[in-house]
Amino acid sequence: MSLLLGMSFSASKAFADSSQKIGVVDYGRIFQMMPETKAADQSLQTMKSQSSAELAKLQSAFQNAVQAYQKGGKPNAAKEKELRAQQENLQKTAMEKQSLLAQKEQALIAPIRQKIDTAVAMIAKKDGFSMIFDKSARVYGDDQSDITYKVLDQLKIK
């Protein structure tokens, strides 16, 4: 009997030792509240506007060239080749601009995410959490597991 009691006590102690403190954080909310996010968004919007304006000029020039060719009435292989090249250049430029915007976005977002991740890790370690999940993935949890406001305080965001 004492052997059985000893085994059940050891099993319950092992289970208690393996319990983990799990928390959640509203990462999206913190990200949106970061002053750096607003500056990054403004920078991206400026870059998007400039890209759109440049692409609109190229598109307009291409359309004008197509209309001028169509008004000419007679087929011209050299002119058609030139128009295809102009269209390919327009598409290539649009793809390059899109790629540059994506790279710029990643370059602007990476340091913001790093700053949030560092603050989350500091709070998690300080408060003894073994895991932190994004709040949007939580199905159930008490409010005590939410460290969002602690992270906002750590980042000095009101």
Accessible surface in RSA format (square Angstrom, percent):
REM  Atomic radii and reference values for relative SASA: ProtOr
REM  Chains: A
REM  Algorithm: Lee & Richards
REM  Probe-radius: 1.40
REM  Slices: 20
REM RES _ NUM      All-atoms   Total-Side   Main-Chain    Non-polar    All polar
REM                ABS   REL    ABS   REL    ABS   REL    ABS   REL    ABS   REL
RES MET A   1   193.56 100.2 147.37  97.5  46.19 110.0 132.60 112.7  60.96  80.8
RES SER A   2    95.98  81.1  82.44 110.0  13.55  31.2  49.93 106.3  46.05  64.5
RES LEU A   3   136.94  76.3 131.07  93.8   5.87  14.7 136.46  95.8   0.47   1.3
RES LEU A   4   119.30  66.4 117.04  83.7   2.26   5.7 118.13  83.0   1.18   3.2
RES LEU A   5   122.67  68.3 119.39  85.4   3.27   8.2 122.18  85.8   0.49   1.3
RES GLY A   6    35.39  43.6   0.00   N/A  35.39  43.6  33.05  90.7   2.33   5.2
RES MET A   7   117.98  61.1 109.77  72.6   8.21  19.5  95.85  81.5  22.13  29.3
RES SER A   8    62.24  52.6  51.14  68.2  11.10  25.6  47.26 100.6  14.97  21.0
RES PHE A   9   136.02  68.0 131.64  81.5   4.37  11.4 136.02  82.5   0.00   0.0
RES SER A  10    66.41  56.1  59.94  80.0   6.47  14.9  33.86  72.1  32.55  45.6
RES ALA A  11    63.37  58.3  49.91  77.0  13.46  30.6  58.24  82.0   5.13  13.6
RES SER A  12    64.66  54.6  54.14  72.3  10.52  24.2  49.19 104.7  15.47  21.7
RES LYS A  13   114.59  55.9 108.74  66.7   5.84  13.9  79.97  72.0  34.62  36.9
RES ALA A  14    61.86  56.9  50.90  78.5  10.97  24.9  56.90  80.1   4.96  13.2
RES PHE A  15   155.84  78.0 150.79  93.4   5.05  13.1 155.10  94.0   0.74   2.1
RES ALA A  16    62.72  57.7  47.69  73.6  15.04  34.2  52.95  74.6   9.77  25.9
RES ASP A  17   102.74  72.0  71.00  70.7  31.73  75.0  31.66  74.5  71.08  70.9
RES SER A  18    75.01  63.4  53.29  71.1  21.72  50.0  50.56 107.7  24.45  34.2
RES SER A  19    80.51  68.0  52.86  70.5  27.65  63.7  39.15  83.4  41.36  57.9
RES GLN A  20   103.42  57.8  73.88  54.0  29.54  70.3  18.80  40.0  84.61  64.2
RES LYS A  21   105.36  51.4  93.41  57.3  11.95  28.5  66.53  59.9  38.83  41.4
RES ILE A  22    79.60  45.3  65.53  48.8  14.07  33.9  65.53  47.2  14.07  38.2
RES GLY A  23     0.16   0.2   0.00   N/A   0.16   0.2   0.16   0.4   0.00   0.0
RES VAL A  24     7.69   5.1   7.69   7.0   0.00   0.0   7.69   6.7   0.00   0.0
RES VAL A  25     4.56   3.0   4.56   4.1   0.00   0.0   4.56   4.0   0.00   0.0
RES ASP A  26    42.32  29.6  42.15  41.9   0.18   0.4   1.86   4.4  40.46  40.4
RES TYR A  27    41.62  19.4  41.62  23.7   0.00   0.0  39.42  29.6   2.20   2.7
RES GLY A  28    40.96  50.5   0.00   N/A  40.96  50.5  36.96 101.4   4.00   9.0
RES ARG A  29    97.70  41.0  88.49  45.1   9.21  21.9  31.74  43.4  65.96  40.0
RES ILE A  30     0.00   0.0   0.00   0.0   0.00   0.0   0.00   0.0   0.00   0.0
RES PHE A  31    27.25  13.6  27.25  16.9   0.00   0.0  27.25  16.5   0.00   0.0
RES GLN A  32   115.25  64.4 107.57  78.6   7.68  18.3  42.44  90.3  72.80  55.2
RES MET A  33    52.40  27.1  45.65  30.2   6.75  16.1  44.88  38.2   7.52  10.0
RES MET A  34     0.93   0.5   0.93   0.6   0.00   0.0   0.93   0.8   0.00   0.0
RES PRO A  35    85.62  62.4  78.16  71.3   7.45  27.1  80.87  66.8   4.74  29.5
RES GLU A  36    60.90  35.0  55.13  41.7   5.78  13.8  45.48  88.0  15.42  12.6
RES THR A  37    12.90   9.2  12.57  12.7   0.33   0.8  12.57  16.9   0.33   0.5
RES LYS A  38   123.67  60.3 115.11  70.6   8.56  20.4 104.38  94.0  19.29  20.5
RES ALA A  39    61.86  56.9  52.43  80.9   9.43  21.5  56.79  80.0   5.07  13.4
RES ALA A  40     8.57   7.9   6.02   9.3   2.55   5.8   8.04  11.3   0.53   1.4
RES ASP A  41    75.40  52.8  73.31  73.0   2.09   5.0  16.04  37.7  59.36  59.2
RES GLN A  42   129.76  72.6 125.07  91.4   4.69  11.2  36.98  78.7  92.77  70.4
RES SER A  43    42.18  35.6  31.79  42.4  10.39  23.9  24.78  52.8  17.40  24.4
RES LEU A  44    13.37   7.4  13.37   9.6   0.00   0.0  13.37   9.4   0.00   0.0
RES GLN A  45    87.43  48.9  86.99  63.6   0.44   1.1  35.79  76.2  51.64  39.2
RES THR A  46    72.09  51.3  66.40  67.3   5.69  13.6  50.31  67.6  21.78  32.9
RES MET A  47    49.04  25.4  47.92  31.7   1.12   2.7  44.50  37.8   4.54   6.0
RES LYS A  48    90.17  44.0  89.15  54.7   1.02   2.4  46.02  41.4  44.15  47.0
RES SER A  49    71.85  60.7  60.56  80.8  11.29  26.0  36.64  78.0  35.21  49.3
RES GLN A  50   104.23  58.3  99.04  72.4   5.19  12.4  35.20  74.9  69.03  52.4
RES SER A  51    10.64   9.0  10.21  13.6   0.43   1.0   3.80   8.1   6.84   9.6
RES SER A  52    69.06  58.4  61.77  82.4   7.30  16.8  33.83  72.0  35.23  49.4
RES ALA A  53    52.88  48.6  43.49  67.1   9.40  21.4  51.49  72.5   1.39   3.7
RES GLU A  54    81.03  46.5  78.71  59.5   2.32   5.5  34.87  67.5  46.16  37.7
RES LEU A  55    40.68  22.7  40.00  28.6   0.68   1.7  40.24  28.3   0.44   1.2
RES ALA A  56    60.50  55.6  49.24  76.0  11.27  25.6  56.58  79.7   3.92  10.4
RES LYS A  57   154.88  75.6 145.21  89.1   9.67  23.0  93.32  84.0  61.57  65.6
RES LEU A  58    67.04  37.3  64.91  46.4   2.13   5.4  65.22  45.8   1.82   4.9
RES GLN A  59    69.37  38.8  69.37  50.7   0.00   0.0  30.70  65.3  38.68  29.3
RES SER A  60    52.34  44.2  50.05  66.8   2.28   5.3  25.84  55.0  26.50  37.1
RES ALA A  61    50.16  46.1  40.45  62.4   9.72  22.1  46.02  64.8   4.14  11.0
RES PHE A  62    26.20  13.1  26.20  16.2   0.00   0.0  26.20  15.9   0.00   0.0
RES GLN A  63    89.41  50.0  87.93  64.3   1.48   3.5  21.87  46.6  67.54  51.2
RES ASN A  64    87.04  60.0  82.05  79.3   4.99  12.0  25.14  60.5  61.90  59.8
RES ALA A  65    21.00  19.3  13.55  20.9   7.45  16.9  20.50  28.9   0.50   1.3
RES VAL A  66    38.11  25.1  38.11  34.5   0.00   0.0  38.11  33.1   0.00   0.0
RES GLN A  67    99.41  55.6  98.32  71.9   1.09   2.6  24.10  51.3  75.31  57.1
RES ALA A  68    63.91  58.8  48.30  74.5  15.61  35.5  53.40  75.2  10.52  27.9
RES TYR A  69    43.43  20.3  35.08  20.0   8.34  21.7  38.90  29.2   4.52   5.6
RES GLN A  70   123.56  69.1  99.42  72.7  24.14  57.5  38.49  81.9  85.07  64.5
RES LYS A  71   177.20  86.4 142.08  87.2  35.12  83.6  94.03  84.6  83.18  88.6
RES GLY A  72    55.03  67.9   0.00   N/A  55.03  67.9  33.80  92.8  21.24  47.6
RES GLY A  73    66.36  81.8   0.00   N/A  66.36  81.8  36.21  99.4  30.16  67.5
RES LYS A  74   161.70  78.9 153.83  94.4   7.88  18.8 100.46  90.4  61.24  65.2
RES PRO A  75   119.08  86.8  94.64  86.3  24.45  88.9  97.17  80.2  21.91 136.2
RES ASN A  76    72.45  50.0  67.12  64.9   5.33  12.8  14.80  35.6  57.65  55.7
RES ALA A  77    83.27  76.6  69.17 106.7  14.10  32.1  72.18 101.6  11.09  29.4
RES ALA A  78    74.31  68.3  60.29  93.0  14.01  31.9  67.23  94.7   7.07  18.7
RES LYS A  79    60.54  29.5  58.19  35.7   2.35   5.6  32.09  28.9  28.45  30.3
RES GLU A  80    60.54  34.8  58.76  44.5   1.78   4.2  14.08  27.2  46.46  37.9
RES LYS A  81   146.89  71.7 146.09  89.6   0.80   1.9  88.71  79.9  58.18  62.0
RES GLU A  82    97.15  55.8  89.58  67.8   7.57  18.0  38.28  74.0  58.87  48.1
RES LEU A  83    15.37   8.6  14.92  10.7   0.45   1.1  15.18  10.7   0.18   0.5
RES ARG A  84   132.90  55.8 131.48  67.0   1.42   3.4  59.04  80.7  73.86  44.8
RES ALA A  85    57.13  52.5  49.31  76.1   7.83  17.8  52.23  73.6   4.90  13.0
RES GLN A  86    54.81  30.6  48.21  35.2   6.59  15.7  28.83  61.4  25.98  19.7
RES GLN A  87    74.27  41.5  74.27  54.3   0.00   0.0   4.92  10.5  69.35  52.6
RES GLU A  88   110.79  63.6 106.85  80.8   3.95   9.4  38.35  74.2  72.44  59.1
RES ASN A  89    78.35  54.0  74.30  71.8   4.05   9.8  18.37  44.2  59.99  58.0
RES LEU A  90    19.43  10.8  18.52  13.2   0.91   2.3  19.30  13.6   0.12   0.3
RES GLN A  91    98.59  55.1  95.32  69.7   3.27   7.8  34.45  73.3  64.14  48.6
RES LYS A  92   128.00  62.4 123.41  75.7   4.59  10.9  70.07  63.1  57.92  61.7
RES THR A  93    24.47  17.4  24.47  24.8   0.00   0.0  14.89  20.0   9.58  14.5
RES ALA A  94    36.57  33.6  32.60  50.3   3.97   9.0  32.87  46.3   3.70   9.8
RES MET A  95   140.64  72.8 133.71  88.5   6.93  16.5 110.02  93.5  30.62  40.6
RES GLU A  96    85.35  49.0  81.11  61.4   4.24  10.1  39.16  75.8  46.19  37.7
RES LYS A  97    39.56  19.3  38.95  23.9   0.61   1.4   9.27   8.3  30.29  32.3
RES GLN A  98   124.19  69.4 123.18  90.0   1.01   2.4  40.17  85.5  84.02  63.7
RES SER A  99    53.47  45.2  45.78  61.1   7.69  17.7  31.45  67.0  22.03  30.9
RES LEU A 100    91.65  51.0  90.24  64.6   1.41   3.6  90.24  63.4   1.41   3.8
RES LEU A 101    22.06  12.3  20.99  15.0   1.07   2.7  21.32  15.0   0.74   2.0
RES ALA A 102    52.17  48.0  48.06  74.2   4.11   9.4  51.34  72.3   0.84   2.2
RES GLN A 103   111.43  62.3 103.19  75.4   8.24  19.6  43.60  92.8  67.83  51.4
RES LYS A 104    78.01  38.1  73.80  45.3   4.21  10.0  26.97  24.3  51.04  54.4
RES GLU A 105    70.25  40.3  70.25  53.1   0.00   0.0   4.74   9.2  65.51  53.5
RES GLN A 106   115.79  64.7 114.79  83.9   1.00   2.4  45.00  95.8  70.79  53.7
RES ALA A 107    66.62  61.3  45.10  69.6  21.53  49.0  55.48  78.1  11.14  29.5
RES LEU A 108    43.39  24.2  39.20  28.0   4.19  10.5  40.26  28.3   3.13   8.4
RES ILE A 109    26.41  15.0  26.41  19.7   0.00   0.0  26.41  19.0   0.00   0.0
RES ALA A 110    56.95  52.4  47.52  73.3   9.43  21.4  53.19  74.9   3.76  10.0
RES PRO A 111    82.19  59.9  70.10  63.9  12.09  44.0  76.64  63.3   5.55  34.5
RES ILE A 112     6.95   4.0   5.49   4.1   1.46   3.5   6.95   5.0   0.00   0.0
RES ARG A 113   111.11  46.7 111.11  56.6   0.00   0.0  33.77  46.1  77.35  46.9
RES GLN A 114   110.68  61.9 109.23  79.8   1.45   3.5  41.48  88.3  69.20  52.5
RES LYS A 115    91.91  44.8  84.62  51.9   7.28  17.3  57.17  51.5  34.74  37.0
RES ILE A 116     0.00   0.0   0.00   0.0   0.00   0.0   0.00   0.0   0.00   0.0
RES ASP A 117    66.73  46.7  61.60  61.3   5.13  12.1  22.54  53.1  44.19  44.1
RES THR A 118    64.58  45.9  59.41  60.2   5.18  12.3  54.85  73.7   9.74  14.7
RES ALA A 119     3.03   2.8   1.73   2.7   1.30   3.0   2.69   3.8   0.34   0.9
RES VAL A 120    18.22  12.0  18.22  16.5   0.00   0.0  18.22  15.8   0.00   0.0
RES ALA A 121    42.32  38.9  36.69  56.6   5.64  12.8  42.22  59.5   0.11   0.3
RES MET A 122    97.38  50.4  89.60  59.3   7.78  18.5  77.51  65.9  19.87  26.3
RES ILE A 123     5.28   3.0   5.26   3.9   0.02   0.0   5.28   3.8   0.00   0.0
RES ALA A 124    11.09  10.2  11.09  17.1   0.00   0.0  11.09  15.6   0.00   0.0
RES LYS A 125   167.84  81.9 143.21  87.9  24.63  58.6  96.22  86.6  71.62  76.3
RES LYS A 126   156.88  76.5 119.92  73.6  36.96  88.0  87.64  78.9  69.24  73.8
RES ASP A 127    30.94  21.7  17.78  17.7  13.16  31.1  12.96  30.5  17.98  17.9
RES GLY A 128    49.49  61.0   0.00   N/A  49.49  61.0  34.14  93.7  15.36  34.4
RES PHE A 129    19.59   9.8   4.82   3.0  14.77  38.4   4.93   3.0  14.66  42.0
RES SER A 130    65.32  55.2  29.07  38.8  36.26  83.5  38.58  82.2  26.74  37.5
RES MET A 131    73.80  38.2  66.86  44.3   6.93  16.5  53.88  45.8  19.92  26.4
RES ILE A 132    41.38  23.6  10.61   7.9  30.77  74.2  10.61   7.6  30.77  83.5
RES PHE A 133    98.46  49.3  94.72  58.7   3.74   9.7  98.46  59.7   0.00   0.0
RES ASP A 134    54.37  38.1  44.97  44.8   9.40  22.2  30.97  72.9  23.40  23.3
RES LYS A 135    71.21  34.7  65.35  40.1   5.87  14.0  27.66  24.9  43.55  46.4
RES SER A 136   102.75  86.8  61.01  81.4  41.75  96.2  55.70 118.6  47.05  65.9
RES ALA A 137    73.22  67.3  42.83  66.1  30.39  69.1  54.05  76.1  19.17  50.8
RES ARG A 138    69.07  29.0  39.69  20.2  29.38  70.0  14.23  19.5  54.84  33.2
RES VAL A 139   154.15 101.4 118.00 106.8  36.14  87.1 123.02 106.9  31.12  84.4
RES TYR A 140   191.12  89.2 165.99  94.4  25.14  65.4 130.80  98.3  60.32  74.4
RES GLY A 141    25.13  31.0   0.00   N/A  25.13  31.0  11.14  30.6  13.98  31.3
RES ASP A 142    76.25  53.4  66.88  66.6   9.36  22.1  35.33  83.1  40.92  40.8
RES ASP A 143   123.90  86.8 110.79 110.3  13.11  31.0  36.40  85.7  87.50  87.3
RES GLN A 144   159.78  89.3 133.71  97.7  26.08  62.1  54.22 115.4 105.56  80.1
RES SER A 145    18.05  15.3  15.43  20.6   2.62   6.0  16.66  35.5   1.39   1.9
RES ASP A 146    29.39  20.6  13.42  13.4  15.97  37.8   7.31  17.2  22.08  22.0
RES ILE A 147     1.15   0.7   1.04   0.8   0.10   0.3   1.15   0.8   0.00   0.0
RES THR A 148     1.70   1.2   1.65   1.7   0.05   0.1   1.65   2.2   0.05   0.1
RES TYR A 149   133.57  62.4 133.14  75.7   0.43   1.1 106.49  80.0  27.08  33.4
RES LYS A 150    98.22  47.9  94.50  58.0   3.72   8.9  63.80  57.4  34.42  36.7
RES VAL A 151     0.00   0.0   0.00   0.0   0.00   0.0   0.00   0.0   0.00   0.0
RES LEU A 152     7.00   3.9   7.00   5.0   0.00   0.0   7.00   4.9   0.00   0.0
RES ASP A 153    88.90  62.3  77.19  76.8  11.71  27.7  25.91  61.0  62.99  62.8
RES GLN A 154    68.46  38.3  52.27  38.2  16.19  38.6   9.19  19.6  59.28  45.0
RES LEU A 155    24.56  13.7   7.74   5.5  16.83  42.3  11.23   7.9  13.33  35.9
RES LYS A 156   174.01  84.9 149.02  91.4  25.00  59.5 106.62  96.0  67.39  71.8
RES ILE A 157    15.67   8.9   9.47   7.1   6.19  14.9  12.48   9.0   3.18   8.6
RES LYS A 158   199.38  97.3 147.36  90.4  52.02 123.9 134.29 120.9  65.10  69.3
END  Absolute sums over single chains surface
CHAIN  1 A    11536.1       9928.5       1607.6       7015.5       4520.6
END  Absolute sums over all chains
TOTAL         11536.1       9928.5       1607.6       7015.5       4520.6
